[in-house]
Every structure is written in C-alpha cells, then in structure tokens.
Amino acid sequence: MGATDEREAAQDRLTAVEIYVLRLMAEGDTIDVVARKLEVSERTVRRKARSACDKVGCETTIEAIVWAVRNGLF
C-alpha cells in the first residue's frame, strides 16, 4: 500500500470533524477553545476526540494526533 493509499484509508476511518478536532488540538488549542471554534459543547469535543482514538486504536488524544500526523491527515 502506497503513502497515498494509506492516507486515504486513514481519512476513511475518521470524520472531517474528528480530523479537525485533532488538528486544532495539535496546534495547541484547548478543549474549550476548540468548542468555541466549532460552536459546540466541550463535551462534544471530548466525544469527537475519544471517537477518533477508538477508531484508530489509540489510548490517548496525543497518540491519535501522532497517528494523524504520521498518516498525513494534517
């Protein structure tokens, strides 16, 4: 599987919002800042981050961010 195929497979695992949440957090935004940017509750942001972790088999949001970076999602 080539790099492009791996990136597409990774993108298929996560929703656009999950990727965006991880990207914002990778850039240093806190949960409350992400929530304000997305105009959702902090609970929703936590759920999106947890969902991303579950989908890619990570225990923590940091691990999911690293996974996303390694897979070229941002």
PQR file with spaces between the fields and no chain letter, atoms N, CA, C, O and H, PARSE charges and radii, in Angstrom:
ATOM       1  N    MET     1       0.850   -1.166    0.000 -0.4000 1.5000
ATOM       2  CA   MET     1       0.000    0.000    0.000 -0.0000 2.0000
ATOM       3  C    MET     1       0.903    1.238    0.000  0.5500 1.7000
ATOM       4  O    MET     1       1.780    1.361    0.855 -0.5500 1.4000
ATOM       5  N    GLY     2       0.697    2.147   -0.942 -0.4000 1.5000
ATOM       6  CA   GLY     2       1.492    3.357   -1.036 -0.0000 2.0000
ATOM       7  C    GLY     2       1.045    4.408   -0.039  0.5500 1.7000
ATOM       8  O    GLY     2       0.026    4.254    0.634 -0.5500 1.4000
ATOM       9  H    GLY     2      -0.015    2.047   -1.637  0.4000 1.0000
ATOM      10  N    ALA     3       1.831    5.490    0.048 -0.4000 1.5000
ATOM      11  CA   ALA     3       1.528    6.564    1.006 -0.0000 2.0000
ATOM      12  C    ALA     3       0.158    7.176    0.741  0.5500 1.7000
ATOM      13  O    ALA     3      -0.579    7.475    1.681 -0.5500 1.4000
ATOM      14  H    ALA     3       2.659    5.615   -0.498  0.4000 1.0000
ATOM      15  N    THR     4      -0.191    7.366   -0.527 -0.4000 1.5000
ATOM      16  CA   THR     4      -1.491    7.947   -0.865 -0.0000 2.0000
ATOM      17  C    THR     4      -2.617    7.015   -0.439  0.5500 1.7000
ATOM      18  O    THR     4      -3.626    7.465    0.105 -0.5500 1.4000
ATOM      19  H    THR     4       0.407    7.124   -1.291  0.4000 1.0000
ATOM      20  N    ASP     5      -2.450    5.720   -0.685 -0.4000 1.5000
ATOM      21  CA   ASP     5      -3.462    4.743   -0.276 -0.0000 2.0000
ATOM      22  C    ASP     5      -3.634    4.721    1.239  0.5500 1.7000
ATOM      23  O    ASP     5      -4.755    4.640    1.740 -0.5500 1.4000
ATOM      24  H    ASP     5      -1.631    5.355   -1.127  0.4000 1.0000
ATOM      25  N    GLU     6      -2.512    4.795    1.972 -0.4000 1.5000
ATOM      26  CA   GLU     6      -2.573    4.799    3.426 -0.0000 2.0000
ATOM      27  C    GLU     6      -3.290    6.047    3.934  0.5500 1.7000
ATOM      28  O    GLU     6      -4.088    5.965    4.868 -0.5500 1.4000
ATOM      29  H    GLU     6      -1.601    4.862    1.565  0.4000 1.0000
ATOM      30  N    ARG     7      -3.013    7.200    3.328 -0.4000 1.5000
ATOM      31  CA   ARG     7      -3.659    8.440    3.736 -0.0000 2.0000
ATOM      32  C    ARG     7      -5.159    8.365    3.490  0.5500 1.7000
ATOM      33  O    ARG     7      -5.955    8.769    4.339 -0.5500 1.4000
ATOM      34  H    ARG     7      -2.364    7.266    2.570  0.4000 1.0000
ATOM      35  N    GLU     8      -5.544    7.845    2.322 -0.4000 1.5000
ATOM      36  CA   GLU     8      -6.976    7.711    2.013 -0.0000 2.0000
ATOM      37  C    GLU     8      -7.657    6.757    2.977  0.5500 1.7000
ATOM      38  O    GLU     8      -8.780    7.013    3.411 -0.5500 1.4000
ATOM      39  H    GLU     8      -4.897    7.517    1.633  0.4000 1.0000
ATOM      40  N    ALA     9      -6.994    5.661    3.319 -0.4000 1.5000
ATOM      41  CA   ALA     9      -7.559    4.715    4.275 -0.0000 2.0000
ATOM      42  C    ALA     9      -7.711    5.371    5.639  0.5500 1.7000
ATOM      43  O    ALA     9      -8.709    5.156    6.326 -0.5500 1.4000
ATOM      44  H    ALA     9      -6.082    5.453    2.966  0.4000 1.0000
ATOM      45  N    ALA    10      -6.731    6.167    6.031 -0.4000 1.5000
ATOM      46  CA   ALA    10      -6.797    6.869    7.315 -0.0000 2.0000
ATOM      47  C    ALA    10      -7.934    7.876    7.311  0.5500 1.7000
ATOM      48  O    ALA    10      -8.670    7.988    8.292 -0.5500 1.4000
ATOM      49  H    ALA    10      -5.921    6.342    5.473  0.4000 1.0000
ATOM      50  N    GLN    11      -8.083    8.607    6.216 -0.4000 1.5000
ATOM      51  CA   GLN    11      -9.155    9.591    6.123 -0.0000 2.0000
ATOM      52  C    GLN    11     -10.520    8.915    6.157  0.5500 1.7000
ATOM      53  O    GLN    11     -11.479    9.488    6.674 -0.5500 1.4000
ATOM      54  H    GLN    11      -7.486    8.516    5.419  0.4000 1.0000
ATOM      55  N    ASP    12     -10.618    7.718    5.619 -0.4000 1.5000
ATOM      56  CA   ASP    12     -11.885    6.986    5.641 -0.0000 2.0000
ATOM      57  C    ASP    12     -12.272    6.556    7.049  0.5500 1.7000
ATOM      58  O    ASP    12     -13.454    6.365    7.336 -0.5500 1.4000
ATOM      59  H    ASP    12      -9.839    7.253    5.200  0.4000 1.0000
ATOM      60  N    ARG    13     -11.289    6.402    7.929 -0.4000 1.5000
ATOM      61  CA   ARG    13     -11.567    5.969    9.294 -0.0000 2.0000
ATOM      62  C    ARG    13     -12.181    7.076   10.137  0.5500 1.7000
ATOM      63  O    ARG    13     -13.025    6.809   10.992 -0.5500 1.4000
ATOM      64  H    ARG    13     -10.329    6.557    7.696  0.4000 1.0000
ATOM      65  N    LEU    14     -11.762    8.320    9.903 -0.4000 1.5000
ATOM      66  CA   LEU    14     -12.186    9.445   10.730 -0.0000 2.0000
ATOM      67  C    LEU    14     -13.076   10.396    9.953  0.5500 1.7000
ATOM      68  O    LEU    14     -12.934   10.553    8.741 -0.5500 1.4000
ATOM      69  H    LEU    14     -11.076    8.536    9.209  0.4000 1.0000
ATOM      70  N    THR    15     -13.994   11.025   10.666 -0.4000 1.5000
ATOM      71  CA   THR    15     -14.825   12.039   10.023 -0.0000 2.0000
ATOM      72  C    THR    15     -14.008   13.321    9.875  0.5500 1.7000
ATOM      73  O    THR    15     -12.968   13.482   10.513 -0.5500 1.4000
ATOM      74  H    THR    15     -14.110   10.897   11.651  0.4000 1.0000
ATOM      75  N    ALA    16     -14.484   14.218    9.041 -0.4000 1.5000
ATOM      76  CA   ALA    16     -13.808   15.501    8.858 -0.0000 2.0000
ATOM      77  C    ALA    16     -13.749   16.279   10.172  0.5500 1.7000
ATOM      78  O    ALA    16     -12.753   16.946   10.453 -0.5500 1.4000
ATOM      79  H    ALA    16     -15.330   14.087    8.523  0.4000 1.0000
ATOM      80  N    VAL    17     -14.795   16.199   10.969 -0.4000 1.5000
ATOM      81  CA   VAL    17     -14.820   16.912   12.255 -0.0000 2.0000
ATOM      82  C    VAL    17     -13.805   16.307   13.216  0.5500 1.7000
ATOM      83  O    VAL    17     -13.110   17.044   13.916 -0.5500 1.4000
ATOM      84  H    VAL    17     -15.604   15.657   10.741  0.4000 1.0000
ATOM      85  N    GLU    18     -13.705   14.997   13.265 -0.4000 1.5000
ATOM      86  CA   GLU    18     -12.717   14.355   14.133 -0.0000 2.0000
ATOM      87  C    GLU    18     -11.303   14.776   13.750  0.5500 1.7000
ATOM      88  O    GLU    18     -10.481   15.064   14.620 -0.5500 1.4000
ATOM      89  H    GLU    18     -14.269   14.398   12.696  0.4000 1.0000
ATOM      90  N    ILE    19     -11.021   14.811   12.457 -0.4000 1.5000
ATOM      91  CA   ILE    19      -9.704   15.244   11.991 -0.0000 2.0000
ATOM      92  C    ILE    19      -9.466   16.695   12.379  0.5500 1.7000
ATOM      93  O    ILE    19      -8.375   17.045   12.828 -0.5500 1.4000
ATOM      94  H    ILE    19     -11.689   14.577   11.751  0.4000 1.0000
ATOM      95  N    TYR    20     -10.471   17.540   12.213 -0.4000 1.5000
ATOM      96  CA   TYR    20     -10.345   18.952   12.540 -0.0000 2.0000
ATOM      97  C    TYR    20     -10.094   19.145   14.039  0.5500 1.7000
ATOM      98  O    TYR    20      -9.259   19.963   14.426 -0.5500 1.4000
ATOM      99  H    TYR    20     -11.358   17.256   11.848  0.4000 1.0000
ATOM     100  N    VAL    21     -10.802   18.406   14.869 -0.4000 1.5000
ATOM     101  CA   VAL    21     -10.592   18.481   16.318 -0.0000 2.0000
ATOM     102  C    VAL    21      -9.156   18.101   16.656  0.5500 1.7000
ATOM     103  O    VAL    21      -8.495   18.803   17.422 -0.5500 1.4000
ATOM     104  H    VAL    21     -11.480   17.742   14.554  0.4000 1.0000
ATOM     105  N    LEU    22      -8.669   17.007   16.097 -0.4000 1.5000
ATOM     106  CA   LEU    22      -7.288   16.590   16.359 -0.0000 2.0000
ATOM     107  C    LEU    22      -6.296   17.638   15.883  0.5500 1.7000
ATOM     108  O    LEU    22      -5.308   17.916   16.564 -0.5500 1.4000
ATOM     109  H    LEU    22      -9.206   16.437   15.474  0.4000 1.0000
ATOM     110  N    ARG    23      -6.551   18.222   14.719 -0.4000 1.5000
ATOM     111  CA   ARG    23      -5.643   19.241   14.186 -0.0000 2.0000
ATOM     112  C    ARG    23      -5.600   20.461   15.096  0.5500 1.7000
ATOM     113  O    ARG    23      -4.522   20.965   15.411 -0.5500 1.4000
ATOM     114  H    ARG    23      -7.353   17.996   14.165  0.4000 1.0000
ATOM     115  N    LEU    24      -6.760   20.932   15.517 -0.4000 1.5000
ATOM     116  CA   LEU    24      -6.797   22.093   16.404 -0.0000 2.0000
ATOM     117  C    LEU    24      -6.074   21.804   17.718  0.5500 1.7000
ATOM     118  O    LEU    24      -5.356   22.656   18.241 -0.5500 1.4000
ATOM     119  H    LEU    24      -7.636   20.523   15.261  0.4000 1.0000
ATOM     120  N    MET    25      -6.267   20.613   18.239 -0.4000 1.5000
ATOM     121  CA   MET    25      -5.592   20.242   19.478 -0.0000 2.0000
ATOM     122  C    MET    25      -4.082   20.122   19.263  0.5500 1.7000
ATOM     123  O    MET    25      -3.296   20.489   20.136 -0.5500 1.4000
ATOM     124  H    MET    25      -6.850   19.921   17.814  0.4000 1.0000
ATOM     125  N    ALA    26      -3.687   19.614   18.115 -0.4000 1.5000
ATOM     126  CA   ALA    26      -2.260   19.518   17.789 -0.0000 2.0000
ATOM     127  C    ALA    26      -1.624   20.901   17.702  0.5500 1.7000
ATOM     128  O    ALA    26      -0.444   21.073   18.008 -0.5500 1.4000
ATOM     129  H    ALA    26      -4.325   19.316   17.406  0.4000 1.0000
ATOM     130  N    GLU    27      -2.411   21.877   17.285 -0.4000 1.5000
ATOM     131  CA   GLU    27      -1.928   23.249   17.183 -0.0000 2.0000
ATOM     132  C    GLU    27      -1.899   23.945   18.540  0.5500 1.7000
ATOM     133  O    GLU    27      -1.440   25.082   18.648 -0.5500 1.4000
ATOM     134  H    GLU    27      -3.370   21.738   17.037  0.4000 1.0000
ATOM     135  N    GLY    28      -2.388   23.263   19.570 -0.4000 1.5000
ATOM     136  CA   GLY    28      -2.316   23.801   20.916 -0.0000 2.0000
ATOM     137  C    GLY    28      -3.608   24.327   21.487  0.5500 1.7000
ATOM     138  O    GLY    28      -3.628   24.825   22.613 -0.5500 1.4000
ATOM     139  H    GLY    28      -2.761   22.340   19.482  0.4000 1.0000
ATOM     140  N    ASP    29      -4.693   24.229   20.733 -0.4000 1.5000
ATOM     141  CA   ASP    29      -5.978   24.694   21.256 -0.0000 2.0000
ATOM     142  C    ASP    29      -6.468   23.764   22.361  0.5500 1.7000
ATOM     143  O    ASP    29      -6.355   22.543   22.254 -0.5500 1.4000
ATOM     144  H    ASP    29      -4.677   23.824   19.819  0.4000 1.0000
ATOM     145  N    THR    30      -7.000   24.340   23.397 -0.4000 1.5000
ATOM     146  CA   THR    30      -7.589   23.556   24.481 -0.0000 2.0000
ATOM     147  C    THR    30      -9.007   23.141   24.085  0.5500 1.7000
ATOM     148  O    THR    30      -9.562   23.623   23.097 -0.5500 1.4000
ATOM     149  H    THR    30      -7.092   25.332   23.484  0.4000 1.0000
ATOM     150  N    ILE    31      -9.565   22.252   24.866 -0.4000 1.5000
ATOM     151  CA   ILE    31     -10.909   21.758   24.564 -0.0000 2.0000
ATOM     152  C    ILE    31     -11.919   22.893   24.522  0.5500 1.7000
ATOM     153  O    ILE    31     -12.789   22.917   23.651 -0.5500 1.4000
ATOM     154  H    ILE    31      -9.114   21.861   25.668  0.4000 1.0000
ATOM     155  N    ASP    32     -11.814   23.833   25.455 -0.4000 1.5000
ATOM     156  CA   ASP    32     -12.780   24.932   25.454 -0.0000 2.0000
ATOM     157  C    ASP    32     -12.618   25.832   24.238  0.5500 1.7000
ATOM     158  O    ASP    32     -13.607   26.348   23.717 -0.5500 1.4000
ATOM     159  H    ASP    32     -11.108   23.813   26.163  0.4000 1.0000
ATOM     160  N    VAL    33     -11.391   26.028   23.778 -0.4000 1.5000
ATOM     161  CA   VAL    33     -11.167   26.844   22.581 -0.0000 2.0000
ATOM     162  C    VAL    33     -11.707   26.123   21.351  0.5500 1.7000
ATOM     163  O    VAL    33     -12.355   26.742   20.506 -0.5500 1.4000
ATOM     164  H    VAL    33     -10.587   25.610   24.200  0.4000 1.0000
ATOM     165  N    VAL    34     -11.449   24.827   21.241 -0.4000 1.5000
ATOM     166  CA   VAL    34     -11.966   24.043   20.116 -0.0000 2.0000
ATOM     167  C    VAL    34     -13.491   24.110   20.114  0.5500 1.7000
ATOM     168  O    VAL    34     -14.107   24.285   19.063 -0.5500 1.4000
ATOM     169  H    VAL    34     -10.922   24.325   21.927  0.4000 1.0000
ATOM     170  N    ALA    35     -14.088   23.971   21.279 -0.4000 1.5000
ATOM     171  CA   ALA    35     -15.554   24.015   21.386 -0.0000 2.0000
ATOM     172  C    ALA    35     -16.093   25.354   20.879  0.5500 1.7000
ATOM     173  O    ALA    35     -17.081   25.395   20.146 -0.5500 1.4000
ATOM     174  H    ALA    35     -13.588   23.828   22.133  0.4000 1.0000
ATOM     175  N    ARG    36     -15.443   26.440   21.272 -0.4000 1.5000
ATOM     176  CA   ARG    36     -15.894   27.758   20.800 -0.0000 2.0000
ATOM     177  C    ARG    36     -15.738   27.882   19.285  0.5500 1.7000
ATOM     178  O    ARG    36     -16.626   28.403   18.610 -0.5500 1.4000
ATOM     179  H    ARG    36     -14.640   26.407   21.868  0.4000 1.0000
ATOM     180  N    LYS    37     -14.617   27.407   18.752 -0.4000 1.5000
ATOM     181  CA   LYS    37     -14.396   27.490   17.306 -0.0000 2.0000
ATOM     182  C    LYS    37     -15.440   26.692   16.529  0.5500 1.7000
ATOM     183  O    LYS    37     -15.898   27.119   15.470 -0.5500 1.4000
ATOM     184  H    LYS    37     -13.896   26.984   19.301  0.4000 1.0000
ATOM     185  N    LEU    38     -15.803   25.552   17.056 -0.4000 1.5000
ATOM     186  CA   LEU    38     -16.777   24.695   16.370 -0.0000 2.0000
ATOM     187  C    LEU    38     -18.220   25.021   16.746  0.5500 1.7000
ATOM     188  O    LEU    38     -19.166   24.501   16.154 -0.5500 1.4000
ATOM     189  H    LEU    38     -15.430   25.205   17.916  0.4000 1.0000
ATOM     190  N    GLU    39     -18.365   25.885   17.733 -0.4000 1.5000
ATOM     191  CA   GLU    39     -19.687   26.246   18.241 -0.0000 2.0000
ATOM     192  C    GLU    39     -20.466   25.033   18.736  0.5500 1.7000
ATOM     193  O    GLU    39     -21.640   24.834   18.422 -0.5500 1.4000
ATOM     194  H    GLU    39     -17.596   26.308   18.213  0.4000 1.0000
ATOM     195  N    VAL    40     -19.749   24.229   19.532 -0.4000 1.5000
ATOM     196  CA   VAL    40     -20.331   23.044   20.152 -0.0000 2.0000
ATOM     197  C    VAL    40     -19.915   23.037   21.620  0.5500 1.7000
ATOM     198  O    VAL    40     -19.148   23.895   22.057 -0.5500 1.4000
ATOM     199  H    VAL    40     -18.796   24.390   19.787  0.4000 1.0000
ATOM     200  N    SER    41     -20.419   22.079   22.369 -0.4000 1.5000
ATOM     201  CA   SER    41     -20.053   21.981   23.779 -0.0000 2.0000
ATOM     202  C    SER    41     -18.682   21.316   23.936  0.5500 1.7000
ATOM     203  O    SER    41     -18.195   20.625   23.041 -0.5500 1.4000
ATOM     204  H    SER    41     -21.043   21.383   22.014  0.4000 1.0000
ATOM     205  N    GLU    42     -18.083   21.548   25.099 -0.4000 1.5000
ATOM     206  CA   GLU    42     -16.818   20.879   25.402 -0.0000 2.0000
ATOM     207  C    GLU    42     -17.012   19.364   25.430  0.5500 1.7000
ATOM     208  O    GLU    42     -16.119   18.605   25.052 -0.5500 1.4000
ATOM     209  H    GLU    42     -18.478   22.109   25.826  0.4000 1.0000
ATOM     210  N    ARG    43     -18.176   18.942   25.875 -0.4000 1.5000
ATOM     211  CA   ARG    43     -18.480   17.507   25.906 -0.0000 2.0000
ATOM     212  C    ARG    43     -18.445   16.917   24.493  0.5500 1.7000
ATOM     213  O    ARG    43     -17.950   15.808   24.293 -0.5500 1.4000
ATOM     214  H    ARG    43     -18.901   19.559   26.181  0.4000 1.0000
ATOM     215  N    THR    44     -18.966   17.654   23.529 -0.4000 1.5000
ATOM     216  CA   THR    44     -18.943   17.187   22.142 -0.0000 2.0000
ATOM     217  C    THR    44     -17.513   17.062   21.635  0.5500 1.7000
ATOM     218  O    THR    44     -17.181   16.099   20.944 -0.5500 1.4000
ATOM     219  H    THR    44     -19.368   18.555   23.692  0.4000 1.0000
ATOM     220  N    VAL    45     -16.671   18.022   21.972 -0.4000 1.5000
ATOM     221  CA   VAL    45     -15.270   17.967   21.562 -0.0000 2.0000
ATOM     222  C    VAL    45     -14.598   16.739   22.174  0.5500 1.7000
ATOM     223  O    VAL    45     -13.860   16.026   21.493 -0.5500 1.4000
ATOM     224  H    VAL    45     -16.941   18.804   22.533  0.4000 1.0000
ATOM     225  N    ARG    46     -14.852   16.498   23.439 -0.4000 1.5000
ATOM     226  CA   ARG    46     -14.275   15.311   24.097 -0.0000 2.0000
ATOM     227  C    ARG    46     -14.761   14.020   23.428  0.5500 1.7000
ATOM     228  O    ARG    46     -13.988   13.080   23.238 -0.5500 1.4000
ATOM     229  H    ARG    46     -15.452   17.078   23.992  0.4000 1.0000
ATOM     230  N    ARG    47     -16.048   13.988   23.076 -0.4000 1.5000
ATOM     231  CA   ARG    47     -16.596   12.796   22.394 -0.0000 2.0000
ATOM     232  C    ARG    47     -15.942   12.590   21.037  0.5500 1.7000
ATOM     233  O    ARG    47     -15.626   11.461   20.665 -0.5500 1.4000
ATOM     234  H    ARG    47     -16.676   14.751   23.230  0.4000 1.0000
ATOM     235  N    LYS    48     -15.736   13.685   20.289 -0.4000 1.5000
ATOM     236  CA   LYS    48     -15.099   13.578   18.968 -0.0000 2.0000
ATOM     237  C    LYS    48     -13.666   13.075   19.109  0.5500 1.7000
ATOM     238  O    LYS    48     -13.226   12.221   18.339 -0.5500 1.4000
ATOM     239  H    LYS    48     -15.993   14.603   20.592  0.4000 1.0000
ATOM     240  N    ALA    49     -12.943   13.602   20.088 -0.4000 1.5000
ATOM     241  CA   ALA    49     -11.562   13.163   20.313 -0.0000 2.0000
ATOM     242  C    ALA    49     -11.534   11.697   20.732  0.5500 1.7000
ATOM     243  O    ALA    49     -10.695   10.936   20.250 -0.5500 1.4000
ATOM     244  H    ALA    49     -13.301   14.296   20.713  0.4000 1.0000
ATOM     245  N    ARG    50     -12.435   11.290   21.619 -0.4000 1.5000
ATOM     246  CA   ARG    50     -12.497    9.897   22.074 -0.0000 2.0000
ATOM     247  C    ARG    50     -12.869    8.959   20.927  0.5500 1.7000
ATOM     248  O    ARG    50     -12.325    7.861   20.808 -0.5500 1.4000
ATOM     249  H    ARG    50     -13.117   11.908   22.011  0.4000 1.0000
ATOM     250  N    SER    51     -13.799    9.406   20.087 -0.4000 1.5000
ATOM     251  CA   SER    51     -14.198    8.611   18.936 -0.0000 2.0000
ATOM     252  C    SER    51     -13.021    8.401   17.990  0.5500 1.7000
ATOM     253  O    SER    51     -12.814    7.299   17.481 -0.5500 1.4000
ATOM     254  H    SER    51     -14.240   10.298   20.183  0.4000 1.0000
ATOM     255  N    ALA    52     -12.257    9.455   17.760 -0.4000 1.5000
ATOM     256  CA   ALA    52     -11.080    9.351   16.891 -0.0000 2.0000
ATOM     257  C    ALA    52     -10.097    8.349   17.483  0.5500 1.7000
ATOM     258  O    ALA    52      -9.553    7.509   16.766 -0.5500 1.4000
ATOM     259  H    ALA    52     -12.425   10.350   18.173  0.4000 1.0000
ATOM     260  N    CYS    53      -9.871    8.436   18.783 -0.4000 1.5000
ATOM     261  CA   CYS    53      -8.960    7.497   19.452 -0.0000 2.0000
ATOM     262  C    CYS    53      -9.431    6.057   19.264  0.5500 1.7000
ATOM     263  O    CYS    53      -8.649    5.175   18.909 -0.5500 1.4000
ATOM     264  H    CYS    53     -10.314    9.118   19.365  0.4000 1.0000
ATOM     265  N    ASP    54     -10.701    5.839   19.504 -0.4000 1.5000
ATOM     266  CA   ASP    54     -11.261    4.485   19.378 -0.0000 2.0000
ATOM     267  C    ASP    54     -11.118    3.947   17.956  0.5500 1.7000
ATOM     268  O    ASP    54     -10.775    2.782   17.755 -0.5500 1.4000
ATOM     269  H    ASP    54     -11.337    6.555   19.792  0.4000 1.0000
ATOM     270  N    LYS    55     -11.383    4.801   16.983 -0.4000 1.5000
ATOM     271  CA   LYS    55     -11.344    4.360   15.583 -0.0000 2.0000
ATOM     272  C    LYS    55      -9.954    3.977   15.118  0.5500 1.7000
ATOM     273  O    LYS    55      -9.811    3.096   14.271 -0.5500 1.4000
ATOM     274  H    LYS    55     -11.662    5.747   17.146  0.4000 1.0000
ATOM     275  N    VAL    56      -8.926    4.621   15.654 -0.4000 1.5000
ATOM     276  CA   VAL    56      -7.569    4.324   15.203 -0.0000 2.0000
ATOM     277  C    VAL    56      -6.776    3.486   16.201  0.5500 1.7000
ATOM     278  O    VAL    56      -5.592    3.218   16.001 -0.5500 1.4000
ATOM     279  H    VAL    56      -9.043    5.337   16.342  0.4000 1.0000
ATOM     280  N    GLY    57      -7.451    3.074   17.287 -0.4000 1.5000
ATOM     281  CA   GLY    57      -6.821    2.179   18.242 -0.0000 2.0000
ATOM     282  C    GLY    57      -5.820    2.839   19.165  0.5500 1.7000
ATOM     283  O    GLY    57      -4.816    2.227   19.532 -0.5500 1.4000
ATOM     284  H    GLY    57      -8.413    3.292   17.449  0.4000 1.0000
ATOM     285  N    CYS    58      -6.077    4.072   19.544 -0.4000 1.5000
ATOM     286  CA   CYS    58      -5.184    4.796   20.442 -0.0000 2.0000
ATOM     287  C    CYS    58      -5.826    4.946   21.813  0.5500 1.7000
ATOM     288  O    CYS    58      -7.049    4.992   21.938 -0.5500 1.4000
ATOM     289  H    CYS    58      -6.893    4.569   19.246  0.4000 1.0000
ATOM     290  N    GLU    59      -4.990    5.021   22.831 -0.4000 1.5000
ATOM     291  CA   GLU    59      -5.475    5.203   24.200 -0.0000 2.0000
ATOM     292  C    GLU    59      -5.708    6.678   24.527  0.5500 1.7000
ATOM     293  O    GLU    59      -6.631    7.010   25.272 -0.5500 1.4000
ATOM     294  H    GLU    59      -3.996    4.984   22.730  0.4000 1.0000
ATOM     295  N    THR    60      -4.876    7.562   23.974 -0.4000 1.5000
ATOM     296  CA   THR    60      -4.954    8.977   24.334 -0.0000 2.0000
ATOM     297  C    THR    60      -5.107    9.851   23.084  0.5500 1.7000
ATOM     298  O    THR    60      -4.840    9.428   21.960 -0.5500 1.4000
ATOM     299  H    THR    60      -4.126    7.292   23.369  0.4000 1.0000
ATOM     300  N    THR    61      -5.543   11.072   23.330 -0.4000 1.5000
ATOM     301  CA   THR    61      -5.670   12.031   22.235 -0.0000 2.0000
ATOM     302  C    THR    61      -4.305   12.325   21.627  0.5500 1.7000
ATOM     303  O    THR    61      -4.189   12.474   20.411 -0.5500 1.4000
ATOM     304  H    THR    61      -5.760   11.416   24.243  0.4000 1.0000
ATOM     305  N    ILE    62      -3.284   12.407   22.448 -0.4000 1.5000
ATOM     306  CA   ILE    62      -1.925   12.653   21.944 -0.0000 2.0000
ATOM     307  C    ILE    62      -1.526   11.557   20.970  0.5500 1.7000
ATOM     308  O    ILE    62      -0.975   11.845   19.907 -0.5500 1.4000
ATOM     309  H    ILE    62      -3.377   12.286   23.437  0.4000 1.0000
ATOM     310  N    GLU    63      -1.793   10.315   21.315 -0.4000 1.5000
ATOM     311  CA   GLU    63      -1.480    9.204   20.411 -0.0000 2.0000
ATOM     312  C    GLU    63      -2.254    9.339   19.105  0.5500 1.7000
ATOM     313  O    GLU    63      -1.706    9.085   18.033 -0.5500 1.4000
ATOM     314  H    GLU    63      -2.240   10.081   22.179  0.4000 1.0000
ATOM     315  N    ALA    64      -3.518    9.734   19.185 -0.4000 1.5000
ATOM     316  CA   ALA    64      -4.323    9.908   17.970 -0.0000 2.0000
ATOM     317  C    ALA    64      -3.782   11.042   17.110  0.5500 1.7000
ATOM     318  O    ALA    64      -3.785   10.948   15.883 -0.5500 1.4000
ATOM     319  H    ALA    64      -3.963    9.940   20.056  0.4000 1.0000
ATOM     320  N    ILE    65      -3.319   12.112   17.746 -0.4000 1.5000
ATOM     321  CA   ILE    65      -2.719   13.220   16.997 -0.0000 2.0000
ATOM     322  C    ILE    65      -1.464   12.749   16.281  0.5500 1.7000
ATOM     323  O    ILE    65      -1.269   13.050   15.103 -0.5500 1.4000
ATOM     324  H    ILE    65      -3.316   12.188   18.743  0.4000 1.0000
ATOM     325  N    VAL    66      -0.620   12.020   16.977 -0.4000 1.5000
ATOM     326  CA   VAL    66       0.604   11.481   16.354 -0.0000 2.0000
ATOM     327  C    VAL    66       0.235   10.570   15.187  0.5500 1.7000
ATOM     328  O    VAL    66       0.848   10.638   14.122 -0.5500 1.4000
ATOM     329  H    VAL    66      -0.778   11.776   17.933  0.4000 1.0000
ATOM     330  N    TRP    67      -0.762    9.721   15.390 -0.4000 1.5000
ATOM     331  CA   TRP    67      -1.210    8.819   14.330 -0.0000 2.0000
ATOM     332  C    TRP    67      -1.661    9.626   13.117  0.5500 1.7000
ATOM     333  O    TRP    67      -1.305    9.306   11.983 -0.5500 1.4000
ATOM     334  H    TRP    67      -1.260    9.666   16.256  0.4000 1.0000
ATOM     335  N    ALA    68      -2.449   10.676   13.362 -0.4000 1.5000
ATOM     336  CA   ALA    68      -2.963   11.508   12.263 -0.0000 2.0000
ATOM     337  C    ALA    68      -1.832   12.196   11.506  0.5500 1.7000
ATOM     338  O    ALA    68      -1.859   12.271   10.277 -0.5500 1.4000
ATOM     339  H    ALA    68      -2.738   10.936   14.283  0.4000 1.0000
ATOM     340  N    VAL    69      -0.844   12.695   12.233 -0.4000 1.5000
ATOM     341  CA   VAL    69       0.303   13.345   11.590 -0.0000 2.0000
ATOM     342  C    VAL    69       1.062   12.325   10.746  0.5500 1.7000
ATOM     343  O    VAL    69       1.393   12.596    9.592 -0.5500 1.4000
ATOM     344  H    VAL    69      -0.822   12.635   13.231  0.4000 1.0000
ATOM     345  N    ARG    70       1.333   11.177   11.306 -0.4000 1.5000
ATOM     346  CA   ARG    70       2.073   10.127   10.575 -0.0000 2.0000
ATOM     347  C    ARG    70       1.338    9.652    9.332  0.5500 1.7000
ATOM     348  O    ARG    70       1.956    9.197    8.370 -0.5500 1.4000
ATOM     349  H    ARG    70       1.065   10.957   12.243  0.4000 1.0000
ATOM     350  N    ASN    71       0.020    9.762    9.359 -0.4000 1.5000
ATOM     351  CA   ASN    71      -0.782    9.338    8.212 -0.0000 2.0000
ATOM     352  C    ASN    71      -1.149   10.488    7.288  0.5500 1.7000
ATOM     353  O    ASN    71      -1.989   10.341    6.400 -0.5500 1.4000
ATOM     354  H    ASN    71      -0.482   10.132   10.140  0.4000 1.0000
ATOM     355  N    GLY    72      -0.517   11.626    7.504 -0.4000 1.5000
ATOM     356  CA   GLY    72      -0.671   12.757    6.599 -0.0000 2.0000
ATOM     357  C    GLY    72      -2.025   13.435    6.606  0.5500 1.7000
ATOM     358  O    GLY    72      -2.418   14.034    5.605 -0.5500 1.4000
ATOM     359  H    GLY    72       0.165   11.745    8.226  0.4000 1.0000
ATOM     360  N    LEU    73      -2.748   13.355    7.713 -0.4000 1.5000
ATOM     361  CA   LEU    73      -4.072   13.959    7.754 -0.0000 2.0000
ATOM     362  C    LEU    73      -4.015   15.465    7.968  0.5500 1.7000
ATOM     363  O    LEU    73      -4.974   16.177    7.666 -0.5500 1.4000
ATOM     364  H    LEU    73      -2.429   12.868    8.526  0.4000 1.0000
ATOM     365  N    PHE    74      -2.899   15.946    8.487 -0.4000 1.5000
ATOM     366  CA   PHE    74      -2.672   17.384    8.617 -0.0000 2.0000
ATOM     367  C    PHE    74      -1.211   17.640    8.851  0.5500 1.7000
ATOM     368  O    PHE    74      -0.800   18.792    8.989 -0.5500 1.4000
ATOM     369  H    PHE    74      -2.121   15.369    8.732  0.4000 1.0000
